[in-house]
Amino acid sequence: MRASWDLVLEKILSHSNYAELESLFHLLLTEEERSAVASRLKVFQLLLQGDLSQRQIAAEYEISIATITRCSNYLKQMPAERRQEICELIMDTENR
């Protein structure tokens, strides 16, 4: 499984422009899966910002409370250094 995942990451890294990446993700993921990934990223951003409660996130962004809870629990179990890395990664994503 690890070798397969490495191949996915290598394919993603080999494409540097938006159109190529979009085509690759349309090939690899269904519309529902792309939506789920986008929602999960948004939840992590919002939870790390800390401005909204889980219920506010669910209501405002129409994301299930179960997804938000899973993301929140994942962040809580994460070592502080890793959480900081994730926060920096998300901030970089927002500025692109």
N, CA, C and O atoms as a CHARMM CRD file, in Angstrom:
* protein
*
  384
    1    1 MET  N      0.82500  -1.19700   0.00000 PROA 1      0.00000
    2    1 MET  CA     0.00000   0.00000   0.00000 PROA 1      0.00000
    3    1 MET  C      0.86800   1.25900   0.00000 PROA 1      0.00000
    4    1 MET  O      0.55900   2.23400  -0.68400 PROA 1      0.00000
    5    2 ARG  N      1.95100   1.22900   0.76800 PROA 2      0.00000
    6    2 ARG  CA     2.82500   2.40700   0.85100 PROA 2      0.00000
    7    2 ARG  C      3.40500   2.76300  -0.51800 PROA 2      0.00000
    8    2 ARG  O      3.46800   3.93900  -0.87900 PROA 2      0.00000
    9    3 ALA  N      3.82700   1.75700  -1.27600 PROA 3      0.00000
   10    3 ALA  CA     4.38200   2.01800  -2.60600 PROA 3      0.00000
   11    3 ALA  C      3.32700   2.65000  -3.51100 PROA 3      0.00000
   12    3 ALA  O      3.64600   3.52900  -4.31200 PROA 3      0.00000
   13    4 SER  N      2.08900   2.21500  -3.39100 PROA 4      0.00000
   14    4 SER  CA     1.01000   2.79200  -4.19100 PROA 4      0.00000
   15    4 SER  C      0.78600   4.24600  -3.82100 PROA 4      0.00000
   16    4 SER  O      0.60400   5.09400  -4.69400 PROA 4      0.00000
   17    5 TRP  N      0.79900   4.53400  -2.52900 PROA 5      0.00000
   18    5 TRP  CA     0.59900   5.91600  -2.09000 PROA 5      0.00000
   19    5 TRP  C      1.76600   6.79300  -2.53800 PROA 5      0.00000
   20    5 TRP  O      1.56700   7.94300  -2.93100 PROA 5      0.00000
   21    6 ASP  N      2.97800   6.25200  -2.47900 PROA 6      0.00000
   22    6 ASP  CA     4.14100   6.99500  -2.95700 PROA 6      0.00000
   23    6 ASP  C      3.98800   7.34200  -4.43500 PROA 6      0.00000
   24    6 ASP  O      4.36000   8.43600  -4.85900 PROA 6      0.00000
   25    7 LEU  N      3.44500   6.42300  -5.21200 PROA 7      0.00000
   26    7 LEU  CA     3.20900   6.68400  -6.63100 PROA 7      0.00000
   27    7 LEU  C      2.21900   7.83100  -6.81100 PROA 7      0.00000
   28    7 LEU  O      2.41000   8.69400  -7.66800 PROA 7      0.00000
   29    8 VAL  N      1.17100   7.83900  -6.00800 PROA 8      0.00000
   30    8 VAL  CA     0.19700   8.93100  -6.07900 PROA 8      0.00000
   31    8 VAL  C      0.88000  10.26800  -5.78300 PROA 8      0.00000
   32    8 VAL  O      0.69500  11.24100  -6.51400 PROA 8      0.00000
   33    9 LEU  N      1.66400  10.30800  -4.71700 PROA 9      0.00000
   34    9 LEU  CA     2.35400  11.55200  -4.36300 PROA 9      0.00000
   35    9 LEU  C      3.33300  11.97700  -5.45100 PROA 9      0.00000
   36    9 LEU  O      3.43100  13.16300  -5.76800 PROA 9      0.00000
   37   10 GLU  N      4.05200  11.02600  -6.01900 PROA 10     0.00000
   38   10 GLU  CA     4.97900  11.35100  -7.10700 PROA 10     0.00000
   39   10 GLU  C      4.24100  11.91500  -8.31100 PROA 10     0.00000
   40   10 GLU  O      4.70800  12.87200  -8.92700 PROA 10     0.00000
   41   11 LYS  N      3.09800  11.33800  -8.65700 PROA 11     0.00000
   42   11 LYS  CA     2.29900  11.85000  -9.77900 PROA 11     0.00000
   43   11 LYS  C      1.82700  13.27600  -9.50000 PROA 11     0.00000
   44   11 LYS  O      1.87600  14.13600 -10.37900 PROA 11     0.00000
   45   12 ILE  N      1.37700  13.51500  -8.28700 PROA 12     0.00000
   46   12 ILE  CA     0.91600  14.86200  -7.93100 PROA 12     0.00000
   47   12 ILE  C      2.06700  15.85600  -8.04600 PROA 12     0.00000
   48   12 ILE  O      1.90500  16.94100  -8.60500 PROA 12     0.00000
   49   13 LEU  N      3.21900  15.48600  -7.51900 PROA 13     0.00000
   50   13 LEU  CA     4.37200  16.38600  -7.55400 PROA 13     0.00000
   51   13 LEU  C      4.91400  16.61300  -8.96000 PROA 13     0.00000
   52   13 LEU  O      5.56700  17.62600  -9.21100 PROA 13     0.00000
   53   14 SER  N      4.65500  15.69000  -9.87500 PROA 14     0.00000
   54   14 SER  CA     5.19000  15.82100 -11.23100 PROA 14     0.00000
   55   14 SER  C      4.39800  16.82100 -12.07100 PROA 14     0.00000
   56   14 SER  O      4.83000  17.17800 -13.16700 PROA 14     0.00000
   57   15 HSD  N      3.25600  17.27500 -11.57900 PROA 15     0.00000
   58   15 HSD  CA     2.42500  18.23300 -12.31200 PROA 15     0.00000
   59   15 HSD  C      2.45900  19.57000 -11.58600 PROA 15     0.00000
   60   15 HSD  O      2.12000  19.66800 -10.40700 PROA 15     0.00000
   61   16 SER  N      2.87400  20.59300 -12.31600 PROA 16     0.00000
   62   16 SER  CA     3.05900  21.88000 -11.65700 PROA 16     0.00000
   63   16 SER  C      2.01300  22.92500 -12.01500 PROA 16     0.00000
   64   16 SER  O      1.99400  24.00500 -11.42300 PROA 16     0.00000
   65   17 ASN  N      1.14500  22.62500 -12.97100 PROA 17     0.00000
   66   17 ASN  CA     0.16500  23.65700 -13.27700 PROA 17     0.00000
   67   17 ASN  C     -1.24700  23.19700 -12.91000 PROA 17     0.00000
   68   17 ASN  O     -1.53800  22.00700 -12.79500 PROA 17     0.00000
   69   18 TYR  N     -2.08800  24.18100 -12.73700 PROA 18     0.00000
   70   18 TYR  CA    -3.45200  23.96600 -12.25200 PROA 18     0.00000
   71   18 TYR  C     -4.23600  23.00000 -13.13000 PROA 18     0.00000
   72   18 TYR  O     -4.87600  22.07900 -12.62100 PROA 18     0.00000
   73   19 ALA  N     -4.19300  23.20100 -14.44100 PROA 19     0.00000
   74   19 ALA  CA    -4.98200  22.37100 -15.36200 PROA 19     0.00000
   75   19 ALA  C     -4.58000  20.90300 -15.28600 PROA 19     0.00000
   76   19 ALA  O     -5.43700  20.01900 -15.29100 PROA 19     0.00000
   77   20 GLU  N     -3.28200  20.64600 -15.21400 PROA 20     0.00000
   78   20 GLU  CA    -2.81200  19.26200 -15.11200 PROA 20     0.00000
   79   20 GLU  C     -3.25900  18.62600 -13.79600 PROA 20     0.00000
   80   20 GLU  O     -3.71900  17.48400 -13.77600 PROA 20     0.00000
   81   21 LEU  N     -3.12400  19.36300 -12.71200 PROA 21     0.00000
   82   21 LEU  CA    -3.54000  18.83600 -11.40600 PROA 21     0.00000
   83   21 LEU  C     -5.03900  18.58900 -11.36500 PROA 21     0.00000
   84   21 LEU  O     -5.49900  17.57800 -10.83600 PROA 21     0.00000
   85   22 GLU  N     -5.78600  19.51400 -11.92300 PROA 22     0.00000
   86   22 GLU  CA    -7.23300  19.34500 -11.95400 PROA 22     0.00000
   87   22 GLU  C     -7.60700  18.08400 -12.73700 PROA 22     0.00000
   88   22 GLU  O     -8.46200  17.31300 -12.30100 PROA 22     0.00000
   89   23 SER  N     -6.97700  17.87500 -13.87400 PROA 23     0.00000
   90   23 SER  CA    -7.23500  16.67100 -14.67600 PROA 23     0.00000
   91   23 SER  C     -6.86900  15.40800 -13.90700 PROA 23     0.00000
   92   23 SER  O     -7.60800  14.42400 -13.93000 PROA 23     0.00000
   93   24 LEU  N     -5.73100  15.44100 -13.22900 PROA 24     0.00000
   94   24 LEU  CA    -5.29500  14.27700 -12.45700 PROA 24     0.00000
   95   24 LEU  C     -6.29300  13.95600 -11.34400 PROA 24     0.00000
   96   24 LEU  O     -6.65700  12.79600 -11.15100 PROA 24     0.00000
   97   25 PHE  N     -6.73200  14.97500 -10.61800 PROA 25     0.00000
   98   25 PHE  CA    -7.67200  14.72700  -9.52300 PROA 25     0.00000
   99   25 PHE  C     -9.05300  14.32000 -10.02500 PROA 25     0.00000
  100   25 PHE  O     -9.76300  13.57900  -9.34500 PROA 25     0.00000
  101   26 HSD  N     -9.44300  14.79500 -11.20400 PROA 26     0.00000
  102   26 HSD  CA   -10.70400  14.33500 -11.79000 PROA 26     0.00000
  103   26 HSD  C    -10.60700  12.86700 -12.18300 PROA 26     0.00000
  104   26 HSD  O    -11.59700  12.13800 -12.13400 PROA 26     0.00000
  105   27 LEU  N     -9.42400  12.44300 -12.56800 PROA 27     0.00000
  106   27 LEU  CA    -9.20400  11.03900 -12.89800 PROA 27     0.00000
  107   27 LEU  C     -9.21600  10.16300 -11.64000 PROA 27     0.00000
  108   27 LEU  O     -9.80200   9.08000 -11.63700 PROA 27     0.00000
  109   28 LEU  N     -8.57500  10.63200 -10.58900 PROA 28     0.00000
  110   28 LEU  CA    -8.37800   9.82800  -9.38400 PROA 28     0.00000
  111   28 LEU  C     -9.55900   9.83400  -8.41800 PROA 28     0.00000
  112   28 LEU  O     -9.79800   8.85000  -7.71700 PROA 28     0.00000
  113   29 LEU  N    -10.29500  10.93900  -8.38200 PROA 29     0.00000
  114   29 LEU  CA   -11.33800  11.10500  -7.36900 PROA 29     0.00000
  115   29 LEU  C    -12.68900  11.40200  -8.01200 PROA 29     0.00000
  116   29 LEU  O    -12.77000  12.10600  -9.01900 PROA 29     0.00000
  117   30 THR  N    -13.73700  10.85900  -7.41900 PROA 30     0.00000
  118   30 THR  CA   -15.08100  11.19200  -7.86200 PROA 30     0.00000
  119   30 THR  C    -15.41600  12.60700  -7.37700 PROA 30     0.00000
  120   30 THR  O    -14.69800  13.17200  -6.55300 PROA 30     0.00000
  121   31 GLU  N    -16.49600  13.16400  -7.88700 PROA 31     0.00000
  122   31 GLU  CA   -16.93800  14.48900  -7.43900 PROA 31     0.00000
  123   31 GLU  C    -17.18100  14.49300  -5.93100 PROA 31     0.00000
  124   31 GLU  O    -16.81800  15.44200  -5.23700 PROA 31     0.00000
  125   32 GLU  N    -17.79200  13.43300  -5.43800 PROA 32     0.00000
  126   32 GLU  CA   -18.05900  13.32600  -3.99900 PROA 32     0.00000
  127   32 GLU  C    -16.76600  13.28700  -3.19600 PROA 32     0.00000
  128   32 GLU  O    -16.67200  13.92100  -2.14500 PROA 32     0.00000
  129   33 GLU  N    -15.77600  12.55600  -3.67200 PROA 33     0.00000
  130   33 GLU  CA   -14.49000  12.48400  -2.97200 PROA 33     0.00000
  131   33 GLU  C    -13.76900  13.83100  -2.99300 PROA 33     0.00000
  132   33 GLU  O    -13.18400  14.23700  -1.98900 PROA 33     0.00000
  133   34 ARG  N    -13.80800  14.52500  -4.13700 PROA 34     0.00000
  134   34 ARG  CA   -13.18900  15.85500  -4.20900 PROA 34     0.00000
  135   34 ARG  C    -13.87100  16.81900  -3.24400 PROA 34     0.00000
  136   34 ARG  O    -13.20900  17.61900  -2.58300 PROA 34     0.00000
  137   35 SER  N    -15.18500  16.74000  -3.16900 PROA 35     0.00000
  138   35 SER  CA   -15.93500  17.58400  -2.24800 PROA 35     0.00000
  139   35 SER  C    -15.57300  17.27000  -0.79500 PROA 35     0.00000
  140   35 SER  O    -15.43400  18.17500   0.02800 PROA 35     0.00000
  141   36 ALA  N    -15.42500  15.98700  -0.49200 PROA 36     0.00000
  142   36 ALA  CA   -15.06900  15.57800   0.87400 PROA 36     0.00000
  143   36 ALA  C    -13.67700  16.08300   1.25700 PROA 36     0.00000
  144   36 ALA  O    -13.46900  16.53200   2.38400 PROA 36     0.00000
  145   37 VAL  N    -12.73700  16.01200   0.33600 PROA 37     0.00000
  146   37 VAL  CA   -11.38300  16.50300   0.60600 PROA 37     0.00000
  147   37 VAL  C    -11.41100  18.01500   0.82200 PROA 37     0.00000
  148   37 VAL  O    -10.77900  18.52700   1.74500 PROA 37     0.00000
  149   38 ALA  N    -12.13700  18.71600  -0.02400 PROA 38     0.00000
  150   38 ALA  CA   -12.24200  20.17100   0.11300 PROA 38     0.00000
  151   38 ALA  C    -12.88400  20.55300   1.45200 PROA 38     0.00000
  152   38 ALA  O    -12.43500  21.48500   2.11900 PROA 38     0.00000
  153   39 SER  N    -13.92500  19.83300   1.83200 PROA 39     0.00000
  154   39 SER  CA   -14.60100  20.10000   3.11000 PROA 39     0.00000
  155   39 SER  C    -13.66900  19.84400   4.28100 PROA 39     0.00000
  156   39 SER  O    -13.62400  20.62300   5.23300 PROA 39     0.00000
  157   40 ARG  N    -12.93100  18.75600   4.20700 PROA 40     0.00000
  158   40 ARG  CA   -12.01700  18.41500   5.30300 PROA 40     0.00000
  159   40 ARG  C    -10.93200  19.48100   5.44500 PROA 40     0.00000
  160   40 ARG  O    -10.59400  19.87200   6.56200 PROA 40     0.00000
  161   41 LEU  N    -10.38200  19.95600   4.32200 PROA 41     0.00000
  162   41 LEU  CA    -9.37700  21.01400   4.38600 PROA 41     0.00000
  163   41 LEU  C     -9.96900  22.26500   5.02600 PROA 41     0.00000
  164   41 LEU  O     -9.33300  22.89700   5.87000 PROA 41     0.00000
  165   42 LYS  N    -11.18900  22.62100   4.62200 PROA 42     0.00000
  166   42 LYS  CA   -11.85100  23.80500   5.18700 PROA 42     0.00000
  167   42 LYS  C    -12.05300  23.64300   6.69600 PROA 42     0.00000
  168   42 LYS  O    -11.84400  24.58700   7.45800 PROA 42     0.00000
  169   43 VAL  N    -12.45800  22.45100   7.12200 PROA 43     0.00000
  170   43 VAL  CA   -12.66000  22.20700   8.55400 PROA 43     0.00000
  171   43 VAL  C    -11.35000  22.37700   9.32000 PROA 43     0.00000
  172   43 VAL  O    -11.32500  23.03000  10.36300 PROA 43     0.00000
  173   44 PHE  N    -10.26600  21.79600   8.81200 PROA 44     0.00000
  174   44 PHE  CA    -8.97600  21.95200   9.48900 PROA 44     0.00000
  175   44 PHE  C     -8.58300  23.42600   9.57700 PROA 44     0.00000
  176   44 PHE  O     -8.10900  23.87900  10.62000 PROA 44     0.00000
  177   45 GLN  N     -8.77500  24.17900   8.49000 PROA 45     0.00000
  178   45 GLN  CA    -8.46100  25.60800   8.52100 PROA 45     0.00000
  179   45 GLN  C     -9.25900  26.32100   9.59800 PROA 45     0.00000
  180   45 GLN  O     -8.70700  27.08200  10.39300 PROA 45     0.00000
  181   46 LEU  N    -10.54600  26.07100   9.61900 PROA 46     0.00000
  182   46 LEU  CA   -11.41900  26.75600  10.57500 PROA 46     0.00000
  183   46 LEU  C    -11.13200  26.35200  12.01100 PROA 46     0.00000
  184   46 LEU  O    -11.13600  27.19800  12.90600 PROA 46     0.00000
  185   47 LEU  N    -10.88400  25.06800  12.24000 PROA 47     0.00000
  186   47 LEU  CA   -10.57000  24.62200  13.59400 PROA 47     0.00000
  187   47 LEU  C     -9.25400  25.22800  14.08300 PROA 47     0.00000
  188   47 LEU  O     -9.14500  25.63500  15.23900 PROA 47     0.00000
  189   48 LEU  N     -8.27300  25.28600  13.21000 PROA 48     0.00000
  190   48 LEU  CA    -6.98400  25.85900  13.60600 PROA 48     0.00000
  191   48 LEU  C     -7.08700  27.36100  13.83500 PROA 48     0.00000
  192   48 LEU  O     -6.38000  27.90500  14.68300 PROA 48     0.00000
  193   49 GLN  N     -7.95700  28.03900  13.09100 PROA 49     0.00000
  194   49 GLN  CA    -8.17100  29.46800  13.32800 PROA 49     0.00000
  195   49 GLN  C     -8.83700  29.68700  14.67800 PROA 49     0.00000
  196   49 GLN  O     -8.54200  30.66300  15.36800 PROA 49     0.00000
  197   50 GLY  N     -9.73100  28.78300  15.05400 PROA 50     0.00000
  198   50 GLY  CA   -10.36000  28.83400  16.36600 PROA 50     0.00000
  199   50 GLY  C    -11.41700  29.89900  16.55400 PROA 50     0.00000
  200   50 GLY  O    -11.80100  30.18400  17.68800 PROA 50     0.00000
  201   51 ASP  N    -11.90000  30.49900  15.47500 PROA 51     0.00000
  202   51 ASP  CA   -12.88200  31.57000  15.60000 PROA 51     0.00000
  203   51 ASP  C    -14.32500  31.06700  15.71500 PROA 51     0.00000
  204   51 ASP  O    -15.18700  31.77300  16.23800 PROA 51     0.00000
  205   52 LEU  N    -14.58900  29.85400  15.23000 PROA 52     0.00000
  206   52 LEU  CA   -15.95000  29.31600  15.20600 PROA 52     0.00000
  207   52 LEU  C    -16.03200  28.01400  15.99300 PROA 52     0.00000
  208   52 LEU  O    -15.07200  27.24600  16.05300 PROA 52     0.00000
  209   53 SER  N    -17.18500  27.78100  16.59100 PROA 53     0.00000
  210   53 SER  CA   -17.42300  26.50500  17.25900 PROA 53     0.00000
  211   53 SER  C    -17.69700  25.43500  16.20700 PROA 53     0.00000
  212   53 SER  O    -17.93200  25.74800  15.04000 PROA 53     0.00000
  213   54 GLN  N    -17.66700  24.18500  16.62200 PROA 54     0.00000
  214   54 GLN  CA   -17.96600  23.08900  15.69800 PROA 54     0.00000
  215   54 GLN  C    -19.37000  23.23900  15.12500 PROA 54     0.00000
  216   54 GLN  O    -19.58600  23.01300  13.93400 PROA 54     0.00000
  217   55 ARG  N    -20.31100  23.61400  15.95900 PROA 55     0.00000
  218   55 ARG  CA   -21.69400  23.78500  15.49000 PROA 55     0.00000
  219   55 ARG  C    -21.81000  24.94000  14.49200 PROA 55     0.00000
  220   55 ARG  O    -22.56100  24.85200  13.52100 PROA 55     0.00000
  221   56 GLN  N    -21.06900  26.01100  14.73300 PROA 56     0.00000
  222   56 GLN  CA   -21.08700  27.13300  13.79200 PROA 56     0.00000
  223   56 GLN  C    -20.49800  26.72300  12.44200 PROA 56     0.00000
  224   56 GLN  O    -21.01700  27.09500  11.39000 PROA 56     0.00000
  225   57 ILE  N    -19.42100  25.96100  12.48200 PROA 57     0.00000
  226   57 ILE  CA   -18.80300  25.47300  11.24400 PROA 57     0.00000
  227   57 ILE  C    -19.80100  24.61000  10.48000 PROA 57     0.00000
  228   57 ILE  O    -19.97400  24.77000   9.27200 PROA 57     0.00000
  229   58 ALA  N    -20.45500  23.69500  11.18900 PROA 58     0.00000
  230   58 ALA  CA   -21.43400  22.80300  10.55600 PROA 58     0.00000
  231   58 ALA  C    -22.54900  23.59700   9.89700 PROA 58     0.00000
  232   58 ALA  O    -22.93200  23.31500   8.76100 PROA 58     0.00000
  233   59 ALA  N    -23.06600  24.58000  10.60000 PROA 59     0.00000
  234   59 ALA  CA   -24.19100  25.35700  10.08000 PROA 59     0.00000
  235   59 ALA  C    -23.77100  26.26600   8.92200 PROA 59     0.00000
  236   59 ALA  O    -24.45000  26.33000   7.89700 PROA 59     0.00000
  237   60 GLU  N    -22.66900  26.95500   9.09000 PROA 60     0.00000
  238   60 GLU  CA   -22.26000  27.94700   8.09700 PROA 60     0.00000
  239   60 GLU  C    -21.74100  27.31300   6.80200 PROA 60     0.00000
  240   60 GLU  O    -21.95100  27.85000   5.71400 PROA 60     0.00000
  241   61 TYR  N    -21.06500  26.17400   6.92700 PROA 61     0.00000
  242   61 TYR  CA   -20.43200  25.57100   5.74900 PROA 61     0.00000
  243   61 TYR  C    -21.11300  24.27400   5.29500 PROA 61     0.00000
  244   61 TYR  O    -20.64900  23.61500   4.36500 PROA 61     0.00000
  245   62 GLU  N    -22.20900  23.92000   5.95500 PROA 62     0.00000
  246   62 GLU  CA   -22.97100  22.71500   5.61600 PROA 62     0.00000
  247   62 GLU  C    -22.08700  21.47000   5.57000 PROA 62     0.00000
  248   62 GLU  O    -22.10400  20.70400   4.60700 PROA 62     0.00000
  249   63 ILE  N    -21.31500  21.29400   6.64400 PROA 63     0.00000
  250   63 ILE  CA   -20.43300  20.14100   6.80000 PROA 63     0.00000
  251   63 ILE  C    -20.95100  19.35500   7.99500 PROA 63     0.00000
  252   63 ILE  O    -21.34000  19.93300   9.00900 PROA 63     0.00000
  253   64 SER  N    -20.95200  18.03000   7.86700 PROA 64     0.00000
  254   64 SER  CA   -21.51200  17.21100   8.93700 PROA 64     0.00000
  255   64 SER  C    -20.70500  17.36000  10.22400 PROA 64     0.00000
  256   64 SER  O    -19.48300  17.50800  10.19900 PROA 64     0.00000
  257   65 ILE  N    -21.40900  17.31900  11.33100 PROA 65     0.00000
  258   65 ILE  CA   -20.76900  17.41500  12.63400 PROA 65     0.00000
  259   65 ILE  C    -19.81400  16.24300  12.85500 PROA 65     0.00000
  260   65 ILE  O    -18.81500  16.37900  13.56000 PROA 65     0.00000
  261   66 ALA  N    -20.12300  15.08800  12.25000 PROA 66     0.00000
  262   66 ALA  CA   -19.24200  13.91400  12.36500 PROA 66     0.00000
  263   66 ALA  C    -17.88800  14.19800  11.71900 PROA 66     0.00000
  264   66 ALA  O    -16.85100  13.84800  12.28300 PROA 66     0.00000
  265   67 THR  N    -17.88400  14.81800  10.56500 PROA 67     0.00000
  266   67 THR  CA   -16.62400  15.17200   9.89600 PROA 67     0.00000
  267   67 THR  C    -15.83800  16.16200  10.73400 PROA 67     0.00000
  268   67 THR  O    -14.62500  16.02700  10.89600 PROA 67     0.00000
  269   68 ILE  N    -16.52200  17.14200  11.25800 PROA 68     0.00000
  270   68 ILE  CA   -15.86500  18.16000  12.07900 PROA 68     0.00000
  271   68 ILE  C    -15.28300  17.53900  13.34100 PROA 68     0.00000
  272   68 ILE  O    -14.16200  17.86100  13.73600 PROA 68     0.00000
  273   69 THR  N    -16.03300  16.65900  13.96700 PROA 69     0.00000
  274   69 THR  CA   -15.56600  15.98800  15.18700 PROA 69     0.00000
  275   69 THR  C    -14.34300  15.12500  14.89500 PROA 69     0.00000
  276   69 THR  O    -13.38600  15.12900  15.66800 PROA 69     0.00000
  277   70 ARG  N    -14.36600  14.38200  13.78400 PROA 70     0.00000
  278   70 ARG  CA   -13.20100  13.56200  13.40800 PROA 70     0.00000
  279   70 ARG  C    -11.96100  14.43000  13.22200 PROA 70     0.00000
  280   70 ARG  O    -10.88200  14.08800  13.70400 PROA 70     0.00000
  281   71 CYS  N    -12.11400  15.54300  12.52800 PROA 71     0.00000
  282   71 CYS  CA   -10.98700  16.44900  12.31400 PROA 71     0.00000
  283   71 CYS  C    -10.50300  17.03800  13.63100 PROA 71     0.00000
  284   71 CYS  O     -9.29800  17.12500  13.87200 PROA 71     0.00000
  285   72 SER  N    -11.42900  17.43800  14.47300 PROA 72     0.00000
  286   72 SER  CA   -11.07900  18.00800  15.77300 PROA 72     0.00000
  287   72 SER  C    -10.33100  16.99000  16.63600 PROA 72     0.00000
  288   72 SER  O     -9.31100  17.31100  17.24500 PROA 72     0.00000
  289   73 ASN  N    -10.84200  15.77400  16.68100 PROA 73     0.00000
  290   73 ASN  CA   -10.17600  14.72700  17.46800 PROA 73     0.00000
  291   73 ASN  C     -8.78100  14.42800  16.92700 PROA 73     0.00000
  292   73 ASN  O     -7.84700  14.20200  17.69700 PROA 73     0.00000
  293   74 TYR  N     -8.64200  14.42800  15.61200 PROA 74     0.00000
  294   74 TYR  CA    -7.34100  14.19600  14.99700 PROA 74     0.00000
  295   74 TYR  C     -6.35900  15.28600  15.42000 PROA 74     0.00000
  296   74 TYR  O     -5.21500  14.99400  15.77000 PROA 74     0.00000
  297   75 LEU  N     -6.80400  16.53800  15.38600 PROA 75     0.00000
  298   75 LEU  CA    -5.93600  17.63900  15.81300 PROA 75     0.00000
  299   75 LEU  C     -5.56600  17.53400  17.28900 PROA 75     0.00000
  300   75 LEU  O     -4.42900  17.81700  17.66500 PROA 75     0.00000
  301   76 LYS  N     -6.50900  17.13300  18.11600 PROA 76     0.00000
  302   76 LYS  CA    -6.26100  17.01800  19.55600 PROA 76     0.00000
  303   76 LYS  C     -5.22800  15.94200  19.86400 PROA 76     0.00000
  304   76 LYS  O     -4.45400  16.08000  20.81100 PROA 76     0.00000
  305   77 GLN  N     -5.21000  14.87800  19.07900 PROA 77     0.00000
  306   77 GLN  CA    -4.28000  13.77200  19.31200 PROA 77     0.00000
  307   77 GLN  C     -2.89700  14.03000  18.70400 PROA 77     0.00000
  308   77 GLN  O     -1.94400  13.30600  18.98800 PROA 77     0.00000
  309   78 MET  N     -2.79900  15.03900  17.88800 PROA 78     0.00000
  310   78 MET  CA    -1.57700  15.35000  17.16000 PROA 78     0.00000
  311   78 MET  C     -0.57800  16.06000  18.07600 PROA 78     0.00000
  312   78 MET  O     -0.95900  16.93800  18.85000 PROA 78     0.00000
  313   79 PRO  N      0.70100  15.67800  17.98800 PROA 79     0.00000
  314   79 PRO  CA     1.70800  16.42500  18.75900 PROA 79     0.00000
  315   79 PRO  C      1.73300  17.89500  18.33800 PROA 79     0.00000
  316   79 PRO  O      1.44700  18.22100  17.18500 PROA 79     0.00000
  317   80 ALA  N      2.06900  18.76300  19.25800 PROA 80     0.00000
  318   80 ALA  CA     2.06000  20.20800  19.01200 PROA 80     0.00000
  319   80 ALA  C      2.91700  20.59100  17.81000 PROA 80     0.00000
  320   80 ALA  O      2.54200  21.47600  17.04100 PROA 80     0.00000
  321   81 GLU  N      4.07000  19.93200  17.64100 PROA 81     0.00000
  322   81 GLU  CA     4.94800  20.26400  16.52300 PROA 81     0.00000
  323   81 GLU  C      4.27100  19.94600  15.18800 PROA 81     0.00000
  324   81 GLU  O      4.37100  20.71600  14.23300 PROA 81     0.00000
  325   82 ARG  N      3.59100  18.81800  15.13300 PROA 82     0.00000
  326   82 ARG  CA     2.90000  18.41500  13.90600 PROA 82     0.00000
  327   82 ARG  C      1.74400  19.35700  13.62200 PROA 82     0.00000
  328   82 ARG  O      1.51100  19.72600  12.47100 PROA 82     0.00000
  329   83 ARG  N      1.02000  19.74700  14.66100 PROA 83     0.00000
  330   83 ARG  CA    -0.08700  20.68100  14.50100 PROA 83     0.00000
  331   83 ARG  C      0.42300  22.01400  13.93700 PROA 83     0.00000
  332   83 ARG  O     -0.23200  22.62400  13.09200 PROA 83     0.00000
  333   84 GLN  N      1.58600  22.45800  14.40300 PROA 84     0.00000
  334   84 GLN  CA     2.18600  23.69400  13.89400 PROA 84     0.00000
  335   84 GLN  C      2.56300  23.53600  12.42100 PROA 84     0.00000
  336   84 GLN  O      2.36100  24.45700  11.62900 PROA 84     0.00000
  337   85 GLU  N      3.10900  22.37800  12.04700 PROA 85     0.00000
  338   85 GLU  CA     3.44800  22.11500  10.63500 PROA 85     0.00000
  339   85 GLU  C      2.19600  22.18400   9.76300 PROA 85     0.00000
  340   85 GLU  O      2.21000  22.77500   8.68300 PROA 85     0.00000
  341   86 ILE  N      1.11800  21.57500  10.24500 PROA 86     0.00000
  342   86 ILE  CA    -0.13900  21.57700   9.50400 PROA 86     0.00000
  343   86 ILE  C     -0.66000  23.01500   9.36300 PROA 86     0.00000
  344   86 ILE  O     -1.12000  23.41500   8.29400 PROA 86     0.00000
  345   87 CYS  N     -0.58400  23.76100  10.42600 PROA 87     0.00000
  346   87 CYS  CA    -1.04800  25.15000  10.41100 PROA 87     0.00000
  347   87 CYS  C     -0.25600  25.95500   9.37800 PROA 87     0.00000
  348   87 CYS  O     -0.83900  26.72500   8.61400 PROA 87     0.00000
  349   88 GLU  N      1.05300  25.78400   9.35200 PROA 88     0.00000
  350   88 GLU  CA     1.88200  26.49900   8.38000 PROA 88     0.00000
  351   88 GLU  C      1.57100  26.06300   6.95900 PROA 88     0.00000
  352   88 GLU  O      1.57100  26.88900   6.04600 PROA 88     0.00000
  353   89 LEU  N      1.30700  24.78700   6.75800 PROA 89     0.00000
  354   89 LEU  CA     0.96500  24.26500   5.44300 PROA 89     0.00000
  355   89 LEU  C     -0.35000  24.87000   4.96800 PROA 89     0.00000
  356   89 LEU  O     -0.47400  25.25700   3.80600 PROA 89     0.00000
  357   90 ILE  N     -1.30900  24.95200   5.84200 PROA 90     0.00000
  358   90 ILE  CA    -2.61900  25.50500   5.48300 PROA 90     0.00000
  359   90 ILE  C     -2.49200  27.00200   5.20800 PROA 90     0.00000
  360   90 ILE  O     -3.12200  27.51100   4.28100 PROA 90     0.00000
  361   91 MET  N     -1.69400  27.71000   5.99200 PROA 91     0.00000
  362   91 MET  CA    -1.50700  29.13500   5.74500 PROA 91     0.00000
  363   91 MET  C     -0.84400  29.35100   4.39700 PROA 91     0.00000
  364   91 MET  O     -1.20400  30.28300   3.67900 PROA 91     0.00000
  365   92 ASP  N      0.12700  28.50300   4.03500 PROA 92     0.00000
  366   92 ASP  CA     0.76900  28.60100   2.71600 PROA 92     0.00000
  367   92 ASP  C     -0.26300  28.35500   1.62000 PROA 92     0.00000
  368   92 ASP  O     -0.24800  29.03600   0.59400 PROA 92     0.00000
  369   93 THR  N     -1.15200  27.39600   1.82200 PROA 93     0.00000
  370   93 THR  CA    -2.17800  27.07700   0.83700 PROA 93     0.00000
  371   93 THR  C     -3.08900  28.27300   0.61400 PROA 93     0.00000
  372   93 THR  O     -3.47900  28.55100  -0.52000 PROA 93     0.00000
  373   94 GLU  N     -3.42900  28.97400   1.67100 PROA 94     0.00000
  374   94 GLU  CA    -4.33900  30.12500   1.54800 PROA 94     0.00000
  375   94 GLU  C     -3.71000  31.26800   0.77000 PROA 94     0.00000
  376   94 GLU  O     -4.42400  32.03900   0.12900 PROA 94     0.00000
  377   95 ASN  N     -2.39600  31.39300   0.81200 PROA 95     0.00000
  378   95 ASN  CA    -1.73100  32.51600   0.17000 PROA 95     0.00000
  379   95 ASN  C     -1.37100  32.25500  -1.29500 PROA 95     0.00000
  380   95 ASN  O     -0.79100  33.13000  -1.93800 PROA 95     0.00000
  381   96 ARG  N     -1.69000  31.10600  -1.83000 PROA 96     0.00000
  382   96 ARG  CA    -1.35600  30.78700  -3.22100 PROA 96     0.00000
  383   96 ARG  C     -2.44100  31.21200  -4.14400 PROA 96     0.00000
  384   96 ARG  O     -2.33000  31.02300  -5.35500 PROA 96     0.00000
